[in-house]
Amino acid sequence: MAANTEAFSGGFSNPVFESQSVFRMVMDGMARPGTIRTVEQDAGQPDPLGSAAGAIALTLCDHDTPVWLSAGFSQSAVAEWIGFHSGAPITREKAEARFAFKEASSALSSFGLFSAGTQEYPDRSTTLVIEVEALGEGQELTLAGPGILHSTTAKVAGLPETFLRLWADNRTLFPRGIDVILTAGRHFLCLPRTTRING
């Protein structure tokens, strides 16, 4: 019963305006990779989903976007919450997911299991939302590519050990490949597939 209560609670208090605001932040974040954004909107998401990840789920997921959840999320009220508030179907197949959410400290397997899109429709790929411990502190990454003048740095605490290797493999697929959003509490930064990363 507690899980059902959590699933039906929360959500944006003003869905149209709040989702528009978060959508603009995500689009701006994708246009300026590595820039930390702060979500002020309260999505009322259940644990262990963070505030930014919850707001992104409510904004980007709908009945046409299958969602994959890592074990910690799928075994909590998060799956029902996303389904109830967005209408998005939950899938166990990574290749079917348009959006995927991974909780902090869980293992990160190959990006190749997710959809990389096709040459004709590269936008039909998975966007992977990864919870980390913190943004603005921790491991320093040097970012370069479209949307970045020369280069910029981003600090991330709790980035999965395999991430940089998987990201390098992902970039070789361009224009195919997945996009990533790193979240920590109310903060997030975007890493479109065009971004080069050196740890």
Number of C-alpha atoms within 10 A of each C-alpha: 6 7 15 11 13 18 23 17 14 16 21 19 12 9 14 10 11 19 20 12 15 22 17 11 20 21 11 16 21 23 16 20 25 27 18 18 19 16 21 14 20 16 25 19 26 24 14 15 25 22 25 27 27 29 25 22 26 25 21 16 20 17 12 11 19 23 28 26 23 18 12 18 18 16 12 17 22 22 21 23 27 24 21 15 18 19 17 23 19 21 17 13 14 20 18 20 24 25 26 22 24 24 22 22 14 14 12 17 12 14 19 14 12 23 23 25 20 15 12 9 11 17 18 18 21 28 24 23 24 23 26 22 17 19 24 15 12 14 13 14 17 15 21 19 17 17 17 15 10 9 13 15 17 20 17 20 15 16 21 16 10 12 15 16 11 15 21 15 15 21 19 12 16 16 18 22 28 29 23 20 22 24 31 24 18 18 19 28 27 25 24 23 24 21 22 18 20 11 12
